[in-house]
Amino acid sequence: MAQHDENVVWHTHPVTREQREQLRGHRGAVLWFTGLSGSGKSTVAGALEQALHAQGVATYLLDGDNVRHGLCRDLGFSDDDRRENIRRVGEVARLMVDAGLVVLSAFISPHRAERQMVRELAGEGRFLEIFVDTPLAVCEARDPKGLYRKARAGELRNFTGIDSAYEAPQAPELHLDGQQLVTNLTDQMLDLLRRQDIIRS
């Protein structure tokens, strides 16, 4: 792992996170959606973002595919590359939380250790793990990108759920049934944000 250069110093800005949150009327936080490919992570994250936007909450959705088009375009899908992918996303999410945003991050993020790393980066009370729990058979039947078909055919290596393990969350802040209606799941997520005092209405 690269070491910090002694000439690189963290700068404290004159406007604080608390001041930004006061201006926005809500707290910054990371909502970390995890689950198998095809579980519905991006769908439920998108539905929640729409609901929050309608309430005037400042959000940003970090989607796994979008991030790999730019920030992480140099990474593959080995365990080391997955770890670095999540580390980079965690660092970006932390900066966004400091800006007072509610960050919705939709990544398979199959390993508990990497999700814990982002939790620690975000800080106490700023990370909410949301497990979109959908059976593998259902995800494979959906297969919106045809990835399971390719993995079964041996065209994709290190594919989570097929030849690479997924470590399900042991104590997520919210455990969603990925087969429920999106409207029901959105209500559950909004309720979580109110209980955690991220939003107030």
C-alpha positions, 0 to 999 in steps of 0.5 A: 500500500502506498504511503503518504508523502510527508509534504501532503497535509490534510487541510481543514476548510473554513466552512465545516460539515455541520455548517453545510448540513445546517444550510441543507437541513439534513445530515450527510451520510453514506447509504451502502447498498450491497447484494448480488448482481441483479438483486435490485441495488441500483433500482432501489437506490434510484427510487430512494434518490428520487424520493429524497430529491422530491423532499429537497434532500441533496443526494448523489448516487454512486453506481458501480458501473458508472464509477468503473467508466472513469475513477476505477476504469483501470481496475479489473475484478480480482480480489485486490482490484475489487478491494481498491475499487471499494477503497476509492469509492469509500474515499469519494463517499467520505468527501461527499458526506463532508459536503453534507450530501446523502450518498447512495452507493450501489456496489456488489462489494462482496467482502465484509472487510471492505464494507467495514473499511468504508464504514470506518472511513465514513465515521460514526453514525454516517454509514448505513449498510443496506442489504438487498437480499435477493436469492441467486436463482432470482438474480440469475433469472433477471440477469438484466445484463446477461452476465450470469449467462456469460459466467456460466459459459465461462466467459466471465471469471471471478463473477460473484455468486458463481465462481467468486464468493459473496459474504452477506452482511451480518448486522446491516442497518436495513435488510431488504427483501429484494423481491418486494415492491420498490415502493415498499422498499422505499418506505422502509428506507425513508423510515430508516433515515428518519430513525437515524436522524439523517432526514427530518420529514 
